[in-house]
Amino acid sequence: MKLNSDQKRRYNRHLILDGFGEQGQLRLAQAKVLVVGVGGLGSPVALYLAAAGVGTLGLADGDWVSLDNLQRQIIHTTPDVGRFKTESAQTKLAAVNPEVQVVLHNRYLSEDNALDLIREYDLVVDGTDNFATKYLINDACVMLEKPFSMGGINRYSGQLMTHLPGTACYRCLFPEPPAKSEIETCSTVGVLGSVAGVLGTLQATEVIKCIAQVGQPLTNALLTFDVRDMAFHRFDFAKNNQCALCGTHPSIIQLKEYAFQPCAKRPKTE
């Protein structure tokens, strides 16, 4: 596979970038990335991955655009209200880079479909807003030995980690999700819209690094930030050999979804 003249112009800033070059760009062109959740995080992730030239982008989301999404979900616009988020996003991504193949999965991830869906991709991005799906993505990716980027935002802050096969998973740090009574969601406490852009851009950068084999991914570490004082902190931690999922003697050997979904699904309206 070689880049044609138009591709060389489009990706010129990558091609002249030290350590990236044509080989890194070709790796992106051959990659298949699944973005789970096309909201606050998935919006910048999908836009930057399409612009970067990722060959295939899968978009998984069963939700549709509502007016209160537009404060932070920048891939959607006012005329998109009522459309499936995946379909709305596909329109923008085609305008950004028509060479990227966008595959739509108009459904929520569940224990019934997660393994089959994730199996078809090289890397997964968690852009979701609830712990049930975050643990589902973590567990499915570890079982399938797939890398993933996991992110979360709340109020003025965010957190990010990357998993590659053999490195610490989300359960190494947080073995079980918090109790439902302890969970704060964006729908109950709010979130600064641009925080989603900060974290989503970091997630897209991690994905590009992993695929193009540039730099060191954020593995065995958790990055947190608070935009009120622009404080970024990295916490390094080791893979937990006692982890119930990826440890020496795992007890979680079958995919199971947690029952609670903190962010309730809205009934679809015309």
WOZIVEN-V258397 format. One record per residue. SS is DSSP state (a for helix, b for strand, c for the rest). Layout:
# WOZIVEN-V258397
ss=[SS | SS]
This chain:
# WOZIVEN-V258397
ss=[c | c | c | c | a | a | a | a | a | a | c | a | a | a | a | c | c | c | c | c | a | a | a | a | a | a | a | a | a | c | c | b | b | b | b | b | c | c | c | a | a | a | a | a | a | a | a | a | a | a | a | a | c | c | c | b | b | b | b | b | c | c | c | b | c | c | a | a | a | c | c | c | c | c | c | c | c | a | a | a | c | c | c | b | a | a | a | a | a | a | a | a | a | a | a | a | c | c | c | c | b | b | b | b | b | c | c | c | c | c | c | c | c | a | a | a | a | a | a | c | c | c | b | b | b | b | c | c | c | c | a | a | a | a | a | a | a | a | a | a | a | a | a | a | c | c | b | b | b | b | b | b | b | b | b | c | b | b | b | b | b | b | b | c | c | c | c | c | c | a | a | a | a | c | c | c | c | c | c | a | a | a | c | c | c | a | a | a | a | c | b | c | a | a | a | a | a | a | a | a | a | a | a | a | a | a | a | a | a | a | a | a | c | c | c | c | c | c | c | c | b | b | b | b | b | b | c | c | c | c | b | b | b | b | b | b | c | c | c | c | c | c | c | c | c | c | c | c | c | c | c | c | c | c | c | c | c | c | c | c | c | c | c | c | c | c | c | c | c | c]
